[in-house]
Amino acid sequence: MNASETKSATVLEPSAHISIEQRILIFCTRHPKMKFTLECILTDHEGNEFDLHEEIEDLVNDGILEKQISNAGTVWYYILN
């Protein structure tokens, strides 16, 4: 891997050692107007579904994310501005 490949990998992709909360916030800053589901984050960032759900709920409780449930029962999250 040359220097340009190393730089692009570290700038564009979250490092494996960052927290789940940081991964969620990075995802939200990359897609600030997008509503997303828990599965969307799991697909984008491999991880444990229970831990991810806990972190998202903490961000909802802290007022960083908003939770919305559709008529079909789908749970959507989005970042509050």
HTML snippet that shows the backbone in 3Dmol.js (N, CA, C, O; Angstrom):
<script src="https://3Dmol.org/build/3Dmol-min.js"></script>
<div id="view" style="width:600px;height:400px;position:relative"></div>
<script>
const pdb = `
ATOM      1  N   MET A   1       0.861  -1.180   0.000  1.00  0.00           N
ATOM      2  CA  MET A   1       0.000   0.000   0.000  1.00  0.00           C
ATOM      3  C   MET A   1       0.897   1.229   0.000  1.00  0.00           C
ATOM      4  O   MET A   1       1.787   1.351   0.842  1.00  0.00           O
ATOM      5  N   ASN A   2       0.669   2.138  -0.939  1.00  0.00           N
ATOM      6  CA  ASN A   2       1.490   3.339  -0.991  1.00  0.00           C
ATOM      7  C   ASN A   2       0.904   4.427  -0.083  1.00  0.00           C
ATOM      8  O   ASN A   2      -0.160   4.243   0.507  1.00  0.00           O
ATOM      9  N   ALA A   3       1.595   5.540   0.020  1.00  0.00           N
ATOM     10  CA  ALA A   3       1.190   6.616   0.944  1.00  0.00           C
ATOM     11  C   ALA A   3      -0.181   7.178   0.627  1.00  0.00           C
ATOM     12  O   ALA A   3      -0.943   7.474   1.547  1.00  0.00           O
ATOM     13  N   SER A   4      -0.525   7.336  -0.655  1.00  0.00           N
ATOM     14  CA  SER A   4      -1.834   7.894  -1.001  1.00  0.00           C
ATOM     15  C   SER A   4      -2.960   6.934  -0.627  1.00  0.00           C
ATOM     16  O   SER A   4      -4.033   7.374  -0.215  1.00  0.00           O
ATOM     17  N   GLU A   5      -2.730   5.621  -0.767  1.00  0.00           N
ATOM     18  CA  GLU A   5      -3.739   4.645  -0.364  1.00  0.00           C
ATOM     19  C   GLU A   5      -3.913   4.644   1.151  1.00  0.00           C
ATOM     20  O   GLU A   5      -5.036   4.527   1.643  1.00  0.00           O
ATOM     21  N   THR A   6      -2.826   4.771   1.890  1.00  0.00           N
ATOM     22  CA  THR A   6      -2.890   4.813   3.339  1.00  0.00           C
ATOM     23  C   THR A   6      -3.661   6.029   3.806  1.00  0.00           C
ATOM     24  O   THR A   6      -4.506   5.919   4.694  1.00  0.00           O
ATOM     25  N   LYS A   7      -3.385   7.192   3.224  1.00  0.00           N
ATOM     26  CA  LYS A   7      -4.057   8.418   3.624  1.00  0.00           C
ATOM     27  C   LYS A   7      -5.550   8.347   3.336  1.00  0.00           C
ATOM     28  O   LYS A   7      -6.355   8.712   4.193  1.00  0.00           O
ATOM     29  N   SER A   8      -5.941   7.884   2.145  1.00  0.00           N
ATOM     30  CA  SER A   8      -7.355   7.841   1.807  1.00  0.00           C
ATOM     31  C   SER A   8      -8.103   6.840   2.685  1.00  0.00           C
ATOM     32  O   SER A   8      -9.262   7.072   3.028  1.00  0.00           O
ATOM     33  N   ALA A   9      -7.469   5.750   3.047  1.00  0.00           N
ATOM     34  CA  ALA A   9      -8.131   4.770   3.904  1.00  0.00           C
ATOM     35  C   ALA A   9      -8.369   5.340   5.298  1.00  0.00           C
ATOM     36  O   ALA A   9      -9.414   5.077   5.892  1.00  0.00           O
ATOM     37  N   THR A  10      -7.431   6.108   5.830  1.00  0.00           N
ATOM     38  CA  THR A  10      -7.596   6.638   7.177  1.00  0.00           C
ATOM     39  C   THR A  10      -8.511   7.847   7.213  1.00  0.00           C
ATOM     40  O   THR A  10      -9.158   8.091   8.231  1.00  0.00           O
ATOM     41  N   VAL A  11      -8.583   8.609   6.136  1.00  0.00           N
ATOM     42  CA  VAL A  11      -9.429   9.793   6.103  1.00  0.00           C
ATOM     43  C   VAL A  11     -10.875   9.429   5.795  1.00  0.00           C
ATOM     44  O   VAL A  11     -11.793   9.989   6.394  1.00  0.00           O
ATOM     45  N   LEU A  12     -11.087   8.512   4.883  1.00  0.00           N
ATOM     46  CA  LEU A  12     -12.437   8.216   4.427  1.00  0.00           C
ATOM     47  C   LEU A  12     -13.141   7.113   5.201  1.00  0.00           C
ATOM     48  O   LEU A  12     -14.370   7.105   5.262  1.00  0.00           O
ATOM     49  N   GLU A  13     -12.409   6.195   5.789  1.00  0.00           N
ATOM     50  CA  GLU A  13     -13.016   5.082   6.491  1.00  0.00           C
ATOM     51  C   GLU A  13     -12.718   5.188   7.981  1.00  0.00           C
ATOM     52  O   GLU A  13     -11.578   5.446   8.368  1.00  0.00           O
ATOM     53  N   PRO A  14     -13.741   4.989   8.827  1.00  0.00           N
ATOM     54  CA  PRO A  14     -13.489   5.029  10.262  1.00  0.00           C
ATOM     55  C   PRO A  14     -12.529   3.917  10.669  1.00  0.00           C
ATOM     56  O   PRO A  14     -12.588   2.805  10.145  1.00  0.00           O
ATOM     57  N   SER A  15     -11.674   4.223  11.580  1.00  0.00           N
ATOM     58  CA  SER A  15     -10.728   3.246  12.097  1.00  0.00           C
ATOM     59  C   SER A  15     -11.474   2.200  12.919  1.00  0.00           C
ATOM     60  O   SER A  15     -12.520   2.489  13.500  1.00  0.00           O
ATOM     61  N   ALA A  16     -10.936   0.995  12.965  1.00  0.00           N
ATOM     62  CA  ALA A  16     -11.585  -0.099  13.691  1.00  0.00           C
ATOM     63  C   ALA A  16     -11.569   0.129  15.204  1.00  0.00           C
ATOM     64  O   ALA A  16     -12.356  -0.493  15.917  1.00  0.00           O
ATOM     65  N   HIS A  17     -10.702   0.995  15.712  1.00  0.00           N
ATOM     66  CA  HIS A  17     -10.591   1.158  17.158  1.00  0.00           C
ATOM     67  C   HIS A  17     -11.434   2.306  17.721  1.00  0.00           C
ATOM     68  O   HIS A  17     -11.356   2.578  18.919  1.00  0.00           O
ATOM     69  N   ILE A  18     -12.224   2.979  16.907  1.00  0.00           N
ATOM     70  CA  ILE A  18     -13.064   4.049  17.439  1.00  0.00           C
ATOM     71  C   ILE A  18     -14.354   3.457  17.990  1.00  0.00           C
ATOM     72  O   ILE A  18     -14.747   2.354  17.610  1.00  0.00           O
ATOM     73  N   SER A  19     -15.008   4.185  18.880  1.00  0.00           N
ATOM     74  CA  SER A  19     -16.205   3.681  19.536  1.00  0.00           C
ATOM     75  C   SER A  19     -17.395   3.625  18.588  1.00  0.00           C
ATOM     76  O   SER A  19     -17.400   4.248  17.526  1.00  0.00           O
ATOM     77  N   ILE A  20     -18.392   2.867  18.997  1.00  0.00           N
ATOM     78  CA  ILE A  20     -19.620   2.773  18.206  1.00  0.00           C
ATOM     79  C   ILE A  20     -20.267   4.145  18.096  1.00  0.00           C
ATOM     80  O   ILE A  20     -20.753   4.520  17.029  1.00  0.00           O
ATOM     81  N   GLU A  21     -20.274   4.895  19.193  1.00  0.00           N
ATOM     82  CA  GLU A  21     -20.870   6.240  19.179  1.00  0.00           C
ATOM     83  C   GLU A  21     -20.176   7.124  18.151  1.00  0.00           C
ATOM     84  O   GLU A  21     -20.839   7.851  17.411  1.00  0.00           O
ATOM     85  N   GLN A  22     -18.858   7.070  18.097  1.00  0.00           N
ATOM     86  CA  GLN A  22     -18.114   7.862  17.124  1.00  0.00           C
ATOM     87  C   GLN A  22     -18.448   7.428  15.701  1.00  0.00           C
ATOM     88  O   GLN A  22     -18.550   8.268  14.807  1.00  0.00           O
ATOM     89  N   ARG A  23     -18.619   6.133  15.482  1.00  0.00           N
ATOM     90  CA  ARG A  23     -18.983   5.641  14.153  1.00  0.00           C
ATOM     91  C   ARG A  23     -20.353   6.170  13.738  1.00  0.00           C
ATOM     92  O   ARG A  23     -20.549   6.554  12.585  1.00  0.00           O
ATOM     93  N   ILE A  24     -21.296   6.190  14.674  1.00  0.00           N
ATOM     94  CA  ILE A  24     -22.635   6.707  14.378  1.00  0.00           C
ATOM     95  C   ILE A  24     -22.549   8.188  14.022  1.00  0.00           C
ATOM     96  O   ILE A  24     -23.158   8.633  13.049  1.00  0.00           O
ATOM     97  N   LEU A  25     -21.794   8.947  14.809  1.00  0.00           N
ATOM     98  CA  LEU A  25     -21.667  10.383  14.549  1.00  0.00           C
ATOM     99  C   LEU A  25     -20.955  10.662  13.229  1.00  0.00           C
ATOM    100  O   LEU A  25     -21.312  11.605  12.522  1.00  0.00           O
ATOM    101  N   ILE A  26     -19.961   9.860  12.895  1.00  0.00           N
ATOM    102  CA  ILE A  26     -19.283  10.007  11.605  1.00  0.00           C
ATOM    103  C   ILE A  26     -20.274   9.735  10.479  1.00  0.00           C
ATOM    104  O   ILE A  26     -20.319  10.473   9.494  1.00  0.00           O
ATOM    105  N   PHE A  27     -21.065   8.677  10.624  1.00  0.00           N
ATOM    106  CA  PHE A  27     -22.083   8.357   9.622  1.00  0.00           C
ATOM    107  C   PHE A  27     -23.051   9.528   9.457  1.00  0.00           C
ATOM    108  O   PHE A  27     -23.394   9.906   8.337  1.00  0.00           O
ATOM    109  N   CYS A  28     -23.491  10.101  10.585  1.00  0.00           N
ATOM    110  CA  CYS A  28     -24.452  11.210  10.542  1.00  0.00           C
ATOM    111  C   CYS A  28     -23.860  12.462   9.908  1.00  0.00           C
ATOM    112  O   CYS A  28     -24.563  13.184   9.200  1.00  0.00           O
ATOM    113  N   THR A  29     -22.591  12.730  10.149  1.00  0.00           N
ATOM    114  CA  THR A  29     -21.985  13.916   9.549  1.00  0.00           C
ATOM    115  C   THR A  29     -21.762  13.721   8.052  1.00  0.00           C
ATOM    116  O   THR A  29     -21.760  14.690   7.292  1.00  0.00           O
ATOM    117  N   ARG A  30     -21.577  12.492   7.635  1.00  0.00           N
ATOM    118  CA  ARG A  30     -21.438  12.220   6.193  1.00  0.00           C
ATOM    119  C   ARG A  30     -22.786  12.319   5.477  1.00  0.00           C
ATOM    120  O   ARG A  30     -22.850  12.657   4.295  1.00  0.00           O
ATOM    121  N   HIS A  31     -23.849  12.022   6.200  1.00  0.00           N
ATOM    122  CA  HIS A  31     -25.198  11.994   5.624  1.00  0.00           C
ATOM    123  C   HIS A  31     -26.150  12.789   6.524  1.00  0.00           C
ATOM    124  O   HIS A  31     -27.059  12.202   7.111  1.00  0.00           O
ATOM    125  N   PRO A  32     -25.966  14.099   6.648  1.00  0.00           N
ATOM    126  CA  PRO A  32     -26.690  14.882   7.655  1.00  0.00           C
ATOM    127  C   PRO A  32     -28.197  14.994   7.450  1.00  0.00           C
ATOM    128  O   PRO A  32     -28.918  15.238   8.417  1.00  0.00           O
ATOM    129  N   LYS A  33     -28.686  14.828   6.259  1.00  0.00           N
ATOM    130  CA  LYS A  33     -30.130  14.961   6.015  1.00  0.00           C
ATOM    131  C   LYS A  33     -30.815  13.614   5.819  1.00  0.00           C
ATOM    132  O   LYS A  33     -32.001  13.556   5.493  1.00  0.00           O
ATOM    133  N   MET A  34     -30.077  12.551   6.015  1.00  0.00           N
ATOM    134  CA  MET A  34     -30.592  11.214   5.751  1.00  0.00           C
ATOM    135  C   MET A  34     -31.200  10.589   6.997  1.00  0.00           C
ATOM    136  O   MET A  34     -30.601  10.638   8.071  1.00  0.00           O
ATOM    137  N   LYS A  35     -32.378  10.005   6.863  1.00  0.00           N
ATOM    138  CA  LYS A  35     -32.933   9.175   7.922  1.00  0.00           C
ATOM    139  C   LYS A  35     -32.350   7.787   7.732  1.00  0.00           C
ATOM    140  O   LYS A  35     -32.135   7.351   6.601  1.00  0.00           O
ATOM    141  N   PHE A  36     -32.092   7.093   8.826  1.00  0.00           N
ATOM    142  CA  PHE A  36     -31.493   5.772   8.709  1.00  0.00           C
ATOM    143  C   PHE A  36     -32.088   4.822   9.736  1.00  0.00           C
ATOM    144  O   PHE A  36     -32.668   5.240  10.737  1.00  0.00           O
ATOM    145  N   THR A  37     -31.929   3.541   9.464  1.00  0.00           N
ATOM    146  CA  THR A  37     -32.372   2.498  10.382  1.00  0.00           C
ATOM    147  C   THR A  37     -31.154   1.881  11.055  1.00  0.00           C
ATOM    148  O   THR A  37     -30.016   2.116  10.647  1.00  0.00           O
ATOM    149  N   LEU A  38     -31.403   1.106  12.068  1.00  0.00           N
ATOM    150  CA  LEU A  38     -30.330   0.399  12.757  1.00  0.00           C
ATOM    151  C   LEU A  38     -29.582  -0.504  11.774  1.00  0.00           C
ATOM    152  O   LEU A  38     -28.356  -0.603  11.823  1.00  0.00           O
ATOM    153  N   GLU A  39     -30.320  -1.154  10.891  1.00  0.00           N
ATOM    154  CA  GLU A  39     -29.706  -2.054   9.917  1.00  0.00           C
ATOM    155  C   GLU A  39     -28.784  -1.313   8.959  1.00  0.00           C
ATOM    156  O   GLU A  39     -27.781  -1.866   8.507  1.00  0.00           O
ATOM    157  N   CYS A  40     -29.115  -0.080   8.651  1.00  0.00           N
ATOM    158  CA  CYS A  40     -28.280   0.733   7.762  1.00  0.00           C
ATOM    159  C   CYS A  40     -26.901   0.939   8.386  1.00  0.00           C
ATOM    160  O   CYS A  40     -25.882   0.808   7.706  1.00  0.00           O
ATOM    161  N   ILE A  41     -26.870   1.256   9.656  1.00  0.00           N
ATOM    162  CA  ILE A  41     -25.591   1.459  10.344  1.00  0.00           C
ATOM    163  C   ILE A  41     -24.845   0.140  10.462  1.00  0.00           C
ATOM    164  O   ILE A  41     -23.627   0.106  10.286  1.00  0.00           O
ATOM    165  N   LEU A  42     -25.552  -0.951  10.757  1.00  0.00           N
ATOM    166  CA  LEU A  42     -24.890  -2.250  10.865  1.00  0.00           C
ATOM    167  C   LEU A  42     -24.266  -2.657   9.540  1.00  0.00           C
ATOM    168  O   LEU A  42     -23.178  -3.231   9.517  1.00  0.00           O
ATOM    169  N   THR A  43     -24.945  -2.364   8.438  1.00  0.00           N
ATOM    170  CA  THR A  43     -24.401  -2.684   7.123  1.00  0.00           C
ATOM    171  C   THR A  43     -23.167  -1.843   6.843  1.00  0.00           C
ATOM    172  O   THR A  43     -22.178  -2.343   6.306  1.00  0.00           O
ATOM    173  N   ASP A  44     -23.224  -0.562   7.207  1.00  0.00           N
ATOM    174  CA  ASP A  44     -22.110   0.341   6.941  1.00  0.00           C
ATOM    175  C   ASP A  44     -20.928   0.087   7.874  1.00  0.00           C
ATOM    176  O   ASP A  44     -19.773   0.186   7.459  1.00  0.00           O
ATOM    177  N   HIS A  45     -21.213  -0.235   9.115  1.00  0.00           N
ATOM    178  CA  HIS A  45     -20.161  -0.453  10.124  1.00  0.00           C
ATOM    179  C   HIS A  45     -20.461  -1.748  10.856  1.00  0.00           C
ATOM    180  O   HIS A  45     -21.390  -1.811  11.662  1.00  0.00           O
ATOM    181  N   GLU A  46     -19.683  -2.771  10.582  1.00  0.00           N
ATOM    182  CA  GLU A  46     -19.914  -4.055  11.219  1.00  0.00           C
ATOM    183  C   GLU A  46     -19.859  -3.889  12.729  1.00  0.00           C
ATOM    184  O   GLU A  46     -19.050  -3.126  13.257  1.00  0.00           O
ATOM    185  N   GLY A  47     -20.731  -4.612  13.411  1.00  0.00           N
ATOM    186  CA  GLY A  47     -20.731  -4.524  14.858  1.00  0.00           C
ATOM    187  C   GLY A  47     -21.869  -5.298  15.461  1.00  0.00           C
ATOM    188  O   GLY A  47     -22.656  -5.930  14.756  1.00  0.00           O
ATOM    189  N   ASN A  48     -21.951  -5.242  16.771  1.00  0.00           N
ATOM    190  CA  ASN A  48     -22.962  -5.938  17.535  1.00  0.00           C
ATOM    191  C   ASN A  48     -24.257  -5.127  17.541  1.00  0.00           C
ATOM    192  O   ASN A  48     -24.242  -3.943  17.879  1.00  0.00           O
ATOM    193  N   GLU A  49     -25.374  -5.752  17.170  1.00  0.00           N
ATOM    194  CA  GLU A  49     -26.652  -5.044  17.075  1.00  0.00           C
ATOM    195  C   GLU A  49     -27.109  -4.514  18.432  1.00  0.00           C
ATOM    196  O   GLU A  49     -27.635  -3.403  18.504  1.00  0.00           O
ATOM    197  N   PHE A  50     -26.925  -5.271  19.499  1.00  0.00           N
ATOM    198  CA  PHE A  50     -27.354  -4.820  20.824  1.00  0.00           C
ATOM    199  C   PHE A  50     -26.568  -3.586  21.260  1.00  0.00           C
ATOM    200  O   PHE A  50     -27.155  -2.614  21.736  1.00  0.00           O
ATOM    201  N   ASP A  51     -25.245  -3.619  21.102  1.00  0.00           N
ATOM    202  CA  ASP A  51     -24.411  -2.477  21.477  1.00  0.00           C
ATOM    203  C   ASP A  51     -24.769  -1.249  20.651  1.00  0.00           C
ATOM    204  O   ASP A  51     -24.830  -0.136  21.173  1.00  0.00           O
ATOM    205  N   LEU A  52     -25.005  -1.456  19.364  1.00  0.00           N
ATOM    206  CA  LEU A  52     -25.361  -0.352  18.484  1.00  0.00           C
ATOM    207  C   LEU A  52     -26.700   0.255  18.902  1.00  0.00           C
ATOM    208  O   LEU A  52     -26.839   1.477  18.951  1.00  0.00           O
ATOM    209  N   HIS A  53     -27.681  -0.590  19.203  1.00  0.00           N
ATOM    210  CA  HIS A  53     -28.997  -0.107  19.632  1.00  0.00           C
ATOM    211  C   HIS A  53     -28.868   0.715  20.915  1.00  0.00           C
ATOM    212  O   HIS A  53     -29.483   1.774  21.038  1.00  0.00           O
ATOM    213  N   GLU A  54     -28.076   0.233  21.863  1.00  0.00           N
ATOM    214  CA  GLU A  54     -27.851   0.972  23.117  1.00  0.00           C
ATOM    215  C   GLU A  54     -27.236   2.340  22.855  1.00  0.00           C
ATOM    216  O   GLU A  54     -27.679   3.336  23.427  1.00  0.00           O
ATOM    217  N   GLU A  55     -26.231   2.401  22.004  1.00  0.00           N
ATOM    218  CA  GLU A  55     -25.560   3.668  21.709  1.00  0.00           C
ATOM    219  C   GLU A  55     -26.501   4.642  21.009  1.00  0.00           C
ATOM    220  O   GLU A  55     -26.501   5.836  21.310  1.00  0.00           O
ATOM    221  N   ILE A  56     -27.299   4.133  20.079  1.00  0.00           N
ATOM    222  CA  ILE A  56     -28.256   5.002  19.386  1.00  0.00           C
ATOM    223  C   ILE A  56     -29.290   5.533  20.367  1.00  0.00           C
ATOM    224  O   ILE A  56     -29.628   6.715  20.326  1.00  0.00           O
ATOM    225  N   GLU A  57     -29.794   4.682  21.243  1.00  0.00           N
ATOM    226  CA  GLU A  57     -30.774   5.127  22.227  1.00  0.00           C
ATOM    227  C   GLU A  57     -30.159   6.169  23.175  1.00  0.00           C
ATOM    228  O   GLU A  57     -30.839   7.115  23.574  1.00  0.00           O
ATOM    229  N   ASP A  58     -28.889   6.004  23.535  1.00  0.00           N
ATOM    230  CA  ASP A  58     -28.201   7.009  24.356  1.00  0.00           C
ATOM    231  C   ASP A  58     -28.134   8.351  23.619  1.00  0.00           C
ATOM    232  O   ASP A  58     -28.346   9.402  24.223  1.00  0.00           O
ATOM    233  N   LEU A  59     -27.840   8.316  22.314  1.00  0.00           N
ATOM    234  CA  LEU A  59     -27.790   9.545  21.528  1.00  0.00           C
ATOM    235  C   LEU A  59     -29.174  10.181  21.398  1.00  0.00           C
ATOM    236  O   LEU A  59     -29.290  11.406  21.359  1.00  0.00           O
ATOM    237  N   VAL A  60     -30.221   9.361  21.332  1.00  0.00           N
ATOM    238  CA  VAL A  60     -31.593   9.875  21.311  1.00  0.00           C
ATOM    239  C   VAL A  60     -31.893  10.544  22.651  1.00  0.00           C
ATOM    240  O   VAL A  60     -32.427  11.653  22.688  1.00  0.00           O
ATOM    241  N   ASN A  61     -31.552   9.873  23.746  1.00  0.00           N
ATOM    242  CA  ASN A  61     -31.794  10.426  25.091  1.00  0.00           C
ATOM    243  C   ASN A  61     -31.002  11.694  25.350  1.00  0.00           C
ATOM    244  O   ASN A  61     -31.444  12.561  26.105  1.00  0.00           O
ATOM    245  N   ASP A  62     -29.833  11.809  24.730  1.00  0.00           N
ATOM    246  CA  ASP A  62     -28.999  13.010  24.879  1.00  0.00           C
ATOM    247  C   ASP A  62     -29.443  14.151  23.964  1.00  0.00           C
ATOM    248  O   ASP A  62     -28.895  15.251  24.036  1.00  0.00           O
ATOM    249  N   GLY A  63     -30.435  13.896  23.101  1.00  0.00           N
ATOM    250  CA  GLY A  63     -30.941  14.938  22.212  1.00  0.00           C
ATOM    251  C   GLY A  63     -30.112  15.161  20.960  1.00  0.00           C
ATOM    252  O   GLY A  63     -30.252  16.190  20.298  1.00  0.00           O
ATOM    253  N   ILE A  64     -29.246  14.204  20.628  1.00  0.00           N
ATOM    254  CA  ILE A  64     -28.412  14.330  19.438  1.00  0.00           C
ATOM    255  C   ILE A  64     -29.121  13.736  18.225  1.00  0.00           C
ATOM    256  O   ILE A  64     -29.072  14.292  17.128  1.00  0.00           O
ATOM    257  N   LEU A  65     -29.777  12.605  18.436  1.00  0.00           N
ATOM    258  CA  LEU A  65     -30.562  11.966  17.381  1.00  0.00           C
ATOM    259  C   LEU A  65     -32.037  12.024  17.735  1.00  0.00           C
ATOM    260  O   LEU A  65     -32.408  12.130  18.904  1.00  0.00           O
ATOM    261  N   GLU A  66     -32.858  11.952  16.726  1.00  0.00           N
ATOM    262  CA  GLU A  66     -34.314  11.870  16.907  1.00  0.00           C
ATOM    263  C   GLU A  66     -34.757  10.502  16.398  1.00  0.00           C
ATOM    264  O   GLU A  66     -34.227   9.989  15.412  1.00  0.00           O
ATOM    265  N   LYS A  67     -35.735   9.923  17.086  1.00  0.00           N
ATOM    266  CA  LYS A  67     -36.279   8.621  16.711  1.00  0.00           C
ATOM    267  C   LYS A  67     -37.685   8.836  16.183  1.00  0.00           C
ATOM    268  O   LYS A  67     -38.468   9.578  16.776  1.00  0.00           O
ATOM    269  N   GLN A  68     -38.009   8.188  15.067  1.00  0.00           N
ATOM    270  CA  GLN A  68     -39.325   8.308  14.460  1.00  0.00           C
ATOM    271  C   GLN A  68     -39.780   6.913  14.042  1.00  0.00           C
ATOM    272  O   GLN A  68     -39.014   6.156  13.446  1.00  0.00           O
ATOM    273  N   ILE A  69     -41.027   6.579  14.357  1.00  0.00           N
ATOM    274  CA  ILE A  69     -41.577   5.278  13.994  1.00  0.00           C
ATOM    275  C   ILE A  69     -42.649   5.499  12.934  1.00  0.00           C
ATOM    276  O   ILE A  69     -43.601   6.248  13.152  1.00  0.00           O
ATOM    277  N   SER A  70     -42.488   4.841  11.783  1.00  0.00           N
ATOM    278  CA  SER A  70     -43.432   5.005  10.682  1.00  0.00           C
ATOM    279  C   SER A  70     -44.715   4.230  10.964  1.00  0.00           C
ATOM    280  O   SER A  70     -44.775   3.436  11.904  1.00  0.00           O
ATOM    281  N   ASN A  71     -45.733   4.463  10.150  1.00  0.00           N
ATOM    282  CA  ASN A  71     -46.996   3.734  10.275  1.00  0.00           C
ATOM    283  C   ASN A  71     -46.803   2.236  10.082  1.00  0.00           C
ATOM    284  O   ASN A  71     -47.559   1.435  10.633  1.00  0.00           O
ATOM    285  N   ALA A  72     -45.803   1.856   9.308  1.00  0.00           N
ATOM    286  CA  ALA A  72     -45.510   0.449   9.055  1.00  0.00           C
ATOM    287  C   ALA A  72     -44.675  -0.172  10.174  1.00  0.00           C
ATOM    288  O   ALA A  72     -44.405  -1.373  10.151  1.00  0.00           O
ATOM    289  N   GLY A  73     -44.263   0.639  11.157  1.00  0.00           N
ATOM    290  CA  GLY A  73     -43.481   0.135  12.280  1.00  0.00           C
ATOM    291  C   GLY A  73     -41.979   0.228  12.116  1.00  0.00           C
ATOM    292  O   GLY A  73     -41.237  -0.228  12.986  1.00  0.00           O
ATOM    293  N   THR A  74     -41.516   0.807  11.025  1.00  0.00           N
ATOM    294  CA  THR A  74     -40.075   0.979  10.812  1.00  0.00           C
ATOM    295  C   THR A  74     -39.565   2.099  11.712  1.00  0.00           C
ATOM    296  O   THR A  74     -40.155   3.177  11.778  1.00  0.00           O
ATOM    297  N   VAL A  75     -38.463   1.829  12.403  1.00  0.00           N
ATOM    298  CA  VAL A  75     -37.864   2.832  13.282  1.00  0.00           C
ATOM    299  C   VAL A  75     -36.764   3.546  12.506  1.00  0.00           C
ATOM    300  O   VAL A  75     -35.806   2.926  12.046  1.00  0.00           O
ATOM    301  N   TRP A  76     -36.920   4.860  12.368  1.00  0.00           N
ATOM    302  CA  TRP A  76     -35.961   5.713  11.672  1.00  0.00           C
ATOM    303  C   TRP A  76     -35.264   6.609  12.675  1.00  0.00           C
ATOM    304  O   TRP A  76     -35.857   7.007  13.678  1.00  0.00           O
ATOM    305  N   TYR A  77     -34.023   6.923  12.412  1.00  0.00           N
ATOM    306  CA  TYR A  77     -33.259   7.865  13.225  1.00  0.00           C
ATOM    307  C   TYR A  77     -32.717   8.948  12.305  1.00  0.00           C
ATOM    308  O   TYR A  77     -32.473   8.704  11.123  1.00  0.00           O
ATOM    309  N   TYR A  78     -32.530  10.136  12.847  1.00  0.00           N
ATOM    310  CA  TYR A  78     -31.879  11.198  12.109  1.00  0.00           C
ATOM    311  C   TYR A  78     -31.241  12.149  13.102  1.00  0.00           C
ATOM    312  O   TYR A  78     -31.648  12.230  14.262  1.00  0.00           O
ATOM    313  N   ILE A  79     -30.238  12.866  12.629  1.00  0.00           N
ATOM    314  CA  ILE A  79     -29.508  13.785  13.498  1.00  0.00           C
ATOM    315  C   ILE A  79     -30.272  15.101  13.611  1.00  0.00           C
ATOM    316  O   ILE A  79     -30.803  15.612  12.624  1.00  0.00           O
ATOM    317  N   LEU A  80     -30.319  15.635  14.812  1.00  0.00           N
ATOM    318  CA  LEU A  80     -30.948  16.932  15.028  1.00  0.00           C
ATOM    319  C   LEU A  80     -29.929  18.015  14.749  1.00  0.00           C
ATOM    320  O   LEU A  80     -28.760  17.886  15.116  1.00  0.00           O
ATOM    321  N   ASN A  81     -30.360  19.067  14.111  1.00  0.00           N
ATOM    322  CA  ASN A  81     -29.438  20.183  13.806  1.00  0.00           C
ATOM    323  C   ASN A  81     -29.411  21.185  14.920  1.00  0.00           C
ATOM    324  O   ASN A  81     -28.696  22.183  14.837  1.00  0.00           O
TER     325      ASN A  81
END
`;
const viewer = $3Dmol.createViewer("view");
viewer.addModel(pdb, "pdb");
viewer.setStyle({}, {cartoon: {color: "spectrum"}});
viewer.zoomTo();
viewer.render();
</script>
